[in-house]
């Protein structure tokens, strides 16, 4: 293999696939990046058996070939080079590559490409297109509720349901639930549902930043892999197998109290309360009062025996009786930070029942948070 490319392009390409490089593995070669030529372009690929990322960059290819190189070493070296042309030559003894740029040069040992695990390919299945902004917002709104521990692997994923031209993303970690609905560019030929690792969707959201063209996706008939095709990037994720909770049963269909407040004021009060909640088990208390002398309001409180206590009052439009409920400050902050609205509605029934948060004026998102039992 012999080719040349720009340092900035190679650096960007390595940054794209780097997130798919395995960090802890019994197979050292999975800590490598696959470098190969493909139709007069340079292709970089990496996989950690959960997700595989491939990207193509422009290059002047003089001789075809392929090799795998330790990803971290190559990335750090390329990032240290000046923004000029890089010449890459593969070597047979030892197996690796020769890198030259300006007055810098290096020989980096690697492994034959034949030993690299194959990146899954998705040739057929249910395919569709989704607007980049819509996909980015959907991912941002639900990944916060996915579990991060592997005790129940299915909860580390996002449940995706596609019916016609409508899709639903749902995530739940046992303490909270996030459900987002949106529209595809056009209806898919058939309905499909699957569970994709939240980490995979997080990478998709990272890589589509700045892209304006729609994202193409394909799900294999066996529901074992899903492919997302971006600009010069392909992401293949191994789907999770198992039964996702029936999330629709977890969403309360009625409430005793509904309070509508300004989102920015709610965020500010919650952040202030979170400071005192750090030493108070991370608990934030929320009290809704619809009969206040100065109109309806929400009180956001927290206290710590050692530090002290805090209270923030927010004007609210209250429908229903007075109520009180306590949340994890992290869970409450997480959902408020992803909302894109002027006002947010908090719906409650009893202090021991889940609280529901929704953007006002938009019914495509609902977030359910389990309460924390406290002494009032």
C-alpha positions in Angstrom: 0.0 0.0 0.0 1.3 3.4 -0.9 -0.7 6.6 -0.7 -0.7 10.2 0.4 -3.3 12.4 2.1 -3.6 15.6 4.1 -2.7 15.5 7.8 -6.0 17.2 8.8 -8.1 14.7 6.9 -6.2 11.7 8.4 -6.5 13.2 11.9 -10.2 13.7 11.5 -10.8 10.2 10.2 -8.9 8.6 13.0 -10.9 10.7 15.5 -14.1 9.4 13.9 -13.3 5.7 14.1 -11.4 6.0 17.4 -14.5 5.8 19.5 -15.1 2.3 18.2 -11.7 1.0 19.1 -11.8 -1.5 22.0 -10.2 -0.3 25.2 -10.5 -3.5 27.3 -10.3 -6.6 25.3 -8.6 -10.0 25.3 -7.9 -9.5 21.5 -5.1 -7.0 21.2 -5.8 -6.5 17.5 -9.2 -4.9 18.3 -7.2 -2.0 19.7 -6.0 -1.4 16.1 -7.5 0.6 13.3 -7.8 -1.1 9.9 -6.2 1.0 7.1 -7.2 0.0 3.6 -7.7 1.5 0.1 -11.1 1.5 -1.4 -11.9 2.9 -4.9 -9.0 5.3 -4.8 -9.9 6.5 -1.3 -8.4 5.7 2.1 -10.7 3.8 4.3 -10.3 3.6 8.1 -12.3 1.1 10.2 -12.5 0.1 13.9 -14.8 -2.2 15.9 -15.3 -3.2 19.5 -17.8 -6.0 18.7 -20.7 -3.8 19.8 -20.2 -1.1 17.2 -18.2 -0.8 14.0 -17.3 2.6 12.4 -15.9 3.1 8.9 -15.0 6.3 7.3 -13.5 7.3 3.9 -11.2 10.2 3.2 -9.7 11.6 0.0 -6.2 10.3 -0.8 -3.9 9.9 -3.8 -3.5 6.1 -4.0 -0.5 4.8 -5.8 -0.7 1.2 -4.7 -3.6 -0.8 -3.1 -3.2 -2.6 0.2 -4.3 -3.0 3.8 -2.9 -3.3 7.3 -3.9 -2.7 10.9 -2.1 -0.3 13.2 -2.4 0.4 16.9 -5.1 3.1 16.9 -3.9 5.2 19.9 -0.3 5.3 18.8 -1.1 6.3 15.2 -3.7 8.9 16.3 -1.3 10.6 18.8 1.5 10.7 16.2 -0.6 12.0 13.4 -2.1 14.7 15.7 1.4 15.8 16.5 2.4 16.4 12.8 2.1 19.7 10.9 -0.8 20.3 8.7 0.9 19.1 5.5 0.9 16.1 3.2 1.4 12.7 4.8 2.9 9.8 2.9 1.9 6.2 4.0 3.7 3.1 2.9 3.0 -0.4 4.1 5.9 -2.6 5.1 6.2 -6.4 5.1 9.2 -6.9 7.5 8.1 -6.0 10.1 4.4 -5.7 9.2 3.3 -2.1 9.6 3.5 1.3 7.9 6.0 4.0 7.2 4.7 7.5 7.9 6.4 10.6 6.5 5.3 14.2 6.8 7.4 17.3 6.3 10.6 16.6 8.3 9.0 13.9 10.5 9.0 10.2 9.8 8.1 7.0 11.8 7.9 3.3 11.4 4.9 1.9 13.2 4.5 -1.9 13.6 1.1 -3.4 13.1 -0.7 -6.6 12.2 -1.8 -8.2 9.0 -5.3 -7.1 8.0 -6.4 -10.8 7.6 -6.4 -11.1 11.4 -8.7 -8.1 11.9 -12.3 -9.0 12.9 -14.7 -8.4 10.0 -16.9 -5.3 10.2 -20.5 -6.5 9.9 -22.1 -5.5 6.6 -25.8 -4.8 6.1 -26.8 -5.6 2.6 -30.6 -5.8 2.9 -33.5 -5.2 5.4 -35.9 -2.5 6.3 -34.5 0.8 5.2 -35.5 4.4 5.7 -34.4 8.0 6.0 -34.6 10.5 8.8 -33.8 14.2 9.0 -30.5 14.8 10.8 -31.9 17.4 13.2 -34.9 15.2 14.1 -32.6 12.2 14.8 -30.2 14.3 16.8 -33.0 15.6 19.0 -34.6 12.2 19.5 -31.3 10.7 20.6 -30.5 13.6 22.9 -33.9 13.3 24.6 -33.8 9.6 25.4 -30.2 8.4 25.9 -30.2 10.1 29.3 -32.6 7.5 30.6 -30.8 4.4 29.4 -29.0 2.3 32.0 -25.2 2.4 32.2 -24.8 -0.8 34.1 -24.9 -4.2 32.4 -26.9 -6.0 35.1 -29.9 -5.9 32.7 -28.4 -5.5 29.3 -31.7 -4.8 27.5 -32.0 -1.6 29.6 -28.7 -0.2 28.2 -30.4 0.0 24.9 -33.0 2.2 23.2 -36.2 0.6 22.1 -37.0 1.7 18.5 -40.4 1.2 17.0 -41.1 2.2 13.4 -44.7 2.2 12.0 -45.2 3.8 8.6 -43.5 7.2 8.7 -43.6 7.5 12.5 -40.9 6.4 14.9 -40.7 6.1 18.6 -37.5 6.0 20.8 -37.9 4.8 24.4 -35.3 4.3 27.2 -35.7 3.2 30.8 -33.2 2.4 33.5 -35.7 1.4 36.3 -35.8 4.9 37.8 -36.9 7.0 34.8 -38.4 6.6 31.4 -38.0 8.8 28.3 -40.2 8.4 25.2 -39.8 10.5 22.0 -41.9 10.3 18.8 -41.0 11.8 15.5 -41.5 11.5 11.7 -39.3 9.8 9.1 -38.9 11.5 5.7 -41.1 8.8 4.2 -42.8 5.6 5.3 -40.8 2.4 5.5 -42.0 -0.6 3.4 -42.8 -2.5 6.6 -43.1 -1.9 10.4 -40.1 -2.9 12.5 -39.0 -2.7 16.1 -35.6 -3.4 17.7 -33.3 -2.5 20.6 -30.1 -0.7 19.8 -27.3 0.0 22.4 -27.6 3.6 23.7 -23.8 3.9 23.3 -24.2 3.3 19.5 -26.9 5.9 19.1 -24.7 8.3 21.1 -22.0 7.9 18.6 -24.4 8.4 15.7 -25.5 11.7 17.4 -21.8 12.7 17.7 -21.0 12.0 14.1 -24.0 13.7 12.5 -23.2 17.1 14.1 -23.0 19.6 11.3 -24.5 17.2 8.6 -27.5 18.5 6.7 -28.3 15.5 4.4 -30.7 12.9 5.8 -29.4 9.9 7.6 -30.0 6.5 5.9 -30.6 3.5 8.1 -31.1 -0.2 7.4 -32.1 -3.0 9.9 -31.3 -6.6 8.9 -34.3 -9.0 8.6 -33.0 -10.9 11.6 -32.8 -7.8 13.7 -29.2 -8.5 14.5 -27.6 -5.4 13.1 -28.5 -1.8 12.2 -26.5 0.3 9.7 -26.5 4.1 9.8 -25.0 5.8 6.7 -23.7 9.4 7.0 -21.5 11.5 4.9 -18.5 9.3 4.1 -19.2 7.4 7.4 -20.9 4.1 8.1 -21.9 2.9 11.6 -22.9 -0.7 12.2 -24.3 -1.6 15.6 -25.1 -5.1 16.9 -28.6 -5.0 18.2 -29.6 -6.2 21.7 -31.7 -9.3 22.1 -34.4 -9.5 24.8 -37.7 -8.1 25.9 -37.9 -4.4 26.6 -40.4 -3.3 29.3 -43.8 -2.3 28.1 -43.1 1.4 28.5 -46.6 2.6 27.6 -47.9 1.0 30.9 -45.3 3.0 32.9 -46.7 6.4 31.7 -49.4 7.6 34.1 -52.6 8.4 32.1 -54.0 10.9 34.6 -52.8 13.3 37.3 -54.1 15.2 40.3 -51.9 18.2 39.9 -50.4 19.9 36.9 -48.0 22.8 37.1 -46.7 24.8 34.1 -43.6 26.8 34.8 -40.9 28.6 32.8 -38.2 26.2 31.9 -35.2 28.5 32.5 -36.5 29.4 36.0 -37.1 25.7 36.8 -33.5 24.8 35.7 -32.1 27.7 37.7 -33.9 26.7 40.9 -33.0 23.0 40.4 -29.3 23.8 39.9 -29.3 25.9 43.1 -31.0 23.1 45.0 -28.6 20.6 43.6 -25.7 22.4 45.4 -27.2 21.7 48.8 -28.5 18.3 47.7 -24.9 17.0 47.2 -24.6 16.2 50.9 -28.3 15.4 51.3 -28.4 12.2 49.3 -28.9 14.2 46.1 -32.6 14.8 46.9 -34.6 17.7 45.6 -38.0 18.4 47.0 -40.7 20.0 44.8 -43.9 21.5 46.3 -46.7 22.8 44.2 -49.1 25.3 45.7 -52.0 26.6 43.6 -53.5 28.6 46.4 -50.6 30.9 47.2 -51.5 34.6 47.9 -49.3 35.8 45.0 -50.7 33.1 42.6 -49.7 29.6 41.9 -46.1 28.6 42.5 -43.6 25.7 42.7 -41.1 25.6 45.5 -37.9 23.7 44.9 -36.1 22.8 48.1 -33.1 20.9 49.4 -31.4 20.5 52.7 -28.3 19.0 54.3 -27.9 18.5 58.0 -24.3 19.7 57.8 -24.5 22.4 55.1 -27.9 24.0 55.4 -30.9 24.3 53.3 -32.1 26.1 50.1 -35.4 27.1 48.6 -36.4 28.6 45.3 -39.8 29.8 44.3 -41.1 29.8 40.7 -44.4 31.3 39.4 -46.6 28.5 38.0 -50.0 27.9 36.4 -51.4 25.3 38.7 -54.3 23.0 37.9 -55.4 20.8 40.8 -54.6 20.3 44.4 -51.5 21.1 46.4 -48.8 18.4 46.0 -45.3 17.5 47.0 -42.8 15.1 45.5 -39.0 14.4 45.8 -36.6 13.6 43.0 -33.0 12.7 42.4 -31.4 16.1 41.6 -29.5 14.4 38.8 -32.5 12.9 37.1 -34.5 16.2 37.3 -31.5 18.2 36.0 -30.9 15.7 33.1 -34.4 16.0 31.7 -34.7 19.8 32.1 -31.4 20.3 30.3 -32.6 18.5 27.1 -36.0 20.2 26.8 -36.2 22.7 24.0 -39.3 24.7 25.0 -40.2 27.9 26.9 -42.5 26.1 29.4 -42.5 22.7 31.0 -45.4 20.9 32.7 -45.0 18.8 35.8 -47.8 16.3 36.4 -48.1 14.5 39.8 -50.6 12.4 41.7 -49.1 11.4 45.1 -45.7 11.7 46.7 -45.1 8.0 46.1 -46.3 8.0 42.4 -44.1 8.9 39.4 -43.8 12.5 38.3 -44.2 13.3 34.6 -42.5 16.1 32.8 -43.6 17.3 29.3 -42.7 20.3 27.1 -45.7 22.6 26.8 -47.0 23.0 23.2 -45.3 19.8 22.0 -46.6 16.3 22.6 -43.7 14.4 21.1 -41.9 13.8 24.3 -42.7 12.5 27.8 -40.3 11.9 30.7 -41.3 9.9 33.8 -39.2 10.0 37.0 -39.7 7.8 40.0 -40.0 9.6 43.3 -37.8 9.3 46.3 -39.4 8.6 49.6 -38.6 11.4 52.2 -39.9 12.6 55.5 -41.8 15.8 54.9 
